[in-house]
Amino acid sequence: MNNEDLSEYRTPGRGRGILDIFTKRYLLKVLVKKDVSTRYRNSVLGWLWSYAKPLAQFMVYFLVIGIILKMDKGVDNFPVYLFSGLVVVNLFNEAFGNATRSIVGNKSLVRKIYLPRELFPVSTVIVAFIHFLPQVVILILAALMYGWVPSVTGIFAALVGMLLITLFSTGLGLLFGALNVAYRDAQNFVEIIRTFSTWSAPVLYSWDMLAHRAPEWVFHAYMSNPLTASVELFHYAFWFKTSDGTLATPPHLVMYVAVAFVIAIASIFIGQLVFRRFERNFAQDL
């Protein structure tokens, strides 16, 4: 009778899901380095596109929403208000979109070797975060021009906002990344979500405009959206103390952020469950 202890061994091809990224940090680093190095390969401007794209987007929104529709008259220091929300939405859109395409985009690796497949969406979220940092640099410089003074509470709010939107993007990325392998329509559905994301948070308008028009339960649901909560945390961090105080921070913001974290963490659990369900057929479907 074989009495050998097999507790240290695992069934081939099965892991612990997203927890494996902590034990496969080297592979994660390799994937991130690959994505970063190939992002702007053979590009003349290279990393300057990380600055050019958000600036072009900001100029269009500021011209149309701020100048033509005169939103800059209703919100003090509207350029800082706009850009502090825009960088959060850009992080969400890039992380979510990249994670959705990550498994299909790495189909050659998925079909040839086994490694924790969660590494692919997680690595693309990290790459999106890396490209998000130059936008934060621009935001800080713009805020300083409008009289922003760094504070402990402001920096903490920004860090919490980054963590919240990263968790939420990862959860949705796991979910739709898995669905996109079996049903390529998922990618088109994600594009629709990304199209509406800028309008689903107080970026081009202020939160109080919805508070006075929507039913109370709709407003609470809107404010508990992780994207909205992250945007308001960035507004508090970079814009609020430069404004004249006419537009206050939303009431019960801490409560909304707490609920948003619950939603973000729940999205990771649900995304992981769906990912594990579809993972067994990845090589076949690809």
ABEGO torsion letter per residue (X at the ends): XBABBAAABBBBGBBAEAAAAAAAAAAAAAAAAAAAAAAABGBAAEAAAAAAAAAAAAAAAAAAAAAAAGAAAABBGAAAAAAAAAAAAAAAAAAAAAAAAAAAAAAAAAAABBBBAAAAAAAAAAAAAAAAAAAAAAAAAAAAAAGBBBBAAAAAAAAAAAAAAAAAAAAAAAAAAAAAAABAAAAAAAAAAAAAAAAABBAABBAAAAAAABBAAAAAAAAABAAAAAAAAAAAAAAAAABAGABBBBBGAAAAAAAAAAAAAAAAAAAAAAAAAAAAAAAAAX
